[in-house]
């Protein structure tokens, strides 16, 4: 008899979960993955959208098919939850490099006491930009090593030496670079070379990265290289950092807003 009561209770509990109503405090709305939006420049797909009382969120993947940089400004993009507009929680600038992809999770701004449970969810990507790499190259004088100058300025940039290590096995110099211009500044460490005494030149040995910043922001640049073994015997050996076109300045081209209307997934919502 106890076993019958147990299974009856379990069945009723399961029925209650399946039949959970929208006014239940733990009710969630699940939404279908969107169809892929495809242009000559990118593919965009949104997925895993869910809304309940604590927050509403979704994920997106941006695939960059072009030779330009794509900027997704989440700080200017926003949700519409039923009739309420909500900013993107901790929204920031997402950079998608040429011929690469990036996945990002977006949450509606969280506030104490706010119920985020919404049957109608819309998201507006406002502030997508593209930046051509054919911009103005910032000319930078060769930088002598060992380090003799802790700070120098070129154009709208201030370079400050952060850390240095000079020896025969592995050497590096890192810089903090503050930008005070009006456009985007693009740093590409793969373009940097090191010129040794005697004319021998090698590429930056640090795993190259590309960084994009705006006015008032700071980039972190690392130049890494092995010094010739003769350095151990000749402490007067010097080298120079050759910047080439590692630093480019260009404006962004703003694209039209993209509005995503999420459609409820009735099967997932009913079977939660």
FENJO-V379021 format. One record per backbone hydrogen bond with DSSP energy under -1.0 kcal/mol. NH is the residue of the N-H (numbers start at 1). CO is the residue of the C=O. E is the energy in kcal/mol with one decimal. If there is no record, write none. Layout:
nh->[NH,NH]
co->[CO,CO]
e->[E,E]
//
This chain:
nh->[5,6,7,8,9,10,11,12,13,14,15,16,17,18,19,20,24,27,29,31,32,34,37,39,43,44,45,47,50,51,52,57,58,59,60,61,62,63,64,65,69,70,71,72,74,74,76,78,79,80,81,82,84,86,89,91,94,96,100,102,104,106,108,109,114,116,122,123,124,125,126,129,130,131,136,138,143,145,152,154,157,158,159,160,161,162,165,171,172,173,174,175,176,177,178,179,180,184,185,186,187,188,189,191,192,193,194,195,196,197,199,202,204,205,211,213,216,217,219,221,223,225,231,232,234,237,239,240,241,242,246,248,249,250,253,255,258,260,262,265,269,270,271]
co->[1,2,3,4,5,6,7,8,9,10,11,12,13,14,15,17,21,24,51,49,263,46,44,42,63,37,61,59,57,29,55,50,106,47,104,45,102,43,100,41,131,96,129,94,72,92,73,124,86,122,84,120,81,79,107,88,72,70,97,62,60,58,56,87,111,53,80,260,78,258,124,71,253,69,249,247,241,239,159,157,154,178,152,176,150,174,172,225,165,223,163,221,160,219,158,217,156,250,213,248,211,246,209,188,189,242,202,240,200,238,196,194,192,224,187,185,179,214,177,175,173,171,228,229,230,234,145,195,143,193,243,186,136,184,130,128,125,123,121,30,265,266,267]
e->[-2.2,-2.3,-2.4,-2.2,-2.5,-2.4,-2.3,-2.2,-2.3,-2.3,-2.3,-1.9,-1.9,-2.4,-2.2,-1.4,-2.1,-1.9,-2.8,-2.2,-3.2,-2.6,-3.2,-3.0,-1.9,-2.7,-1.8,-2.9,-2.1,-2.3,-1.9,-2.2,-1.9,-3.0,-2.5,-2.4,-2.6,-2.9,-3.1,-2.9,-2.6,-2.5,-3.3,-2.9,-1.2,-2.0,-1.0,-1.7,-3.5,-2.7,-3.3,-3.1,-2.5,-2.1,-3.7,-2.0,-2.6,-3.0,-1.0,-1.9,-2.5,-3.0,-2.4,-2.8,-1.7,-2.0,-1.9,-2.5,-3.0,-3.2,-1.1,-2.5,-1.6,-2.6,-2.4,-2.7,-1.8,-3.2,-2.1,-2.1,-2.3,-2.0,-3.0,-2.4,-3.0,-3.1,-2.4,-2.6,-2.5,-2.3,-2.7,-2.9,-2.8,-2.9,-2.3,-2.2,-2.4,-2.3,-2.5,-3.3,-3.0,-2.7,-2.1,-1.7,-1.4,-2.6,-3.0,-3.0,-3.4,-1.2,-2.0,-2.3,-2.1,-3.5,-2.2,-2.2,-3.1,-2.1,-2.5,-2.7,-2.6,-2.8,-2.4,-1.4,-2.0,-1.7,-2.4,-2.2,-3.0,-3.2,-1.4,-2.4,-2.7,-2.1,-2.9,-3.3,-1.9,-3.5,-2.2,-3.2,-2.3,-2.3,-2.1]
//
